Amino acid sequence: MSSSSRPSSDLSAFREVLNKSRHIVALTGAGISAESGVPTFRGSGGLWRTYKAQELATPDAFAANPSLVWEFYSYRRELVHTKHPNDAHKALAETEKRLANEGKRLVVITQNIDELHRRAGSDNVIELHGTLFKTQCTKCGDIAVNKESPIVPALKGKGSPDPSEMDSKIAIKELPHCVKCHGLLRPHVVWFGEPLDPS
């Protein structure tokens, strides 16, 4: 590996490359939102220390127990509703606008599903894993923005589901349903075992 291909902490070299570039991509993950208080999945106190990903974030889990999966995602939605973009989110949004004034384009590609980049003011955001604030109908496929809090009355105040109880007491008829066809809605996120959206 040549020295030029290794990561560098040389800020002047970074500025030089940035000034020459017309198309810039910023890749972000859970660490950027952790500073806002959004729990990561794998770190200390992360969500996957409490829940097994394969039990809640898969199409099979949703098919077997949509109520429990919705409890988990409703908890995450409500948690994110209380969080705010931090200085890193804001810096990327400000950089995007500054670069646009110079005829350049900054795109943020994130694995996060919390929409904090958008709330900070970034316009060019690709959310690889979807967002907590969209739903997808399991029947007609309709994708819709939904920022309601709670998403349905039955999920109000549910909090984080107890991982020792792998059942939910919420009737399926009380879960989110499509306004177009009344099919059961699911969170518009990429689950384990699902491909990324090719677009």
Order of alpha helices (4+ residues) and beta strands (2+ residues): alpha-beta-alpha-alpha-alpha-alpha-alpha-alpha-beta-alpha-beta-beta-beta-beta
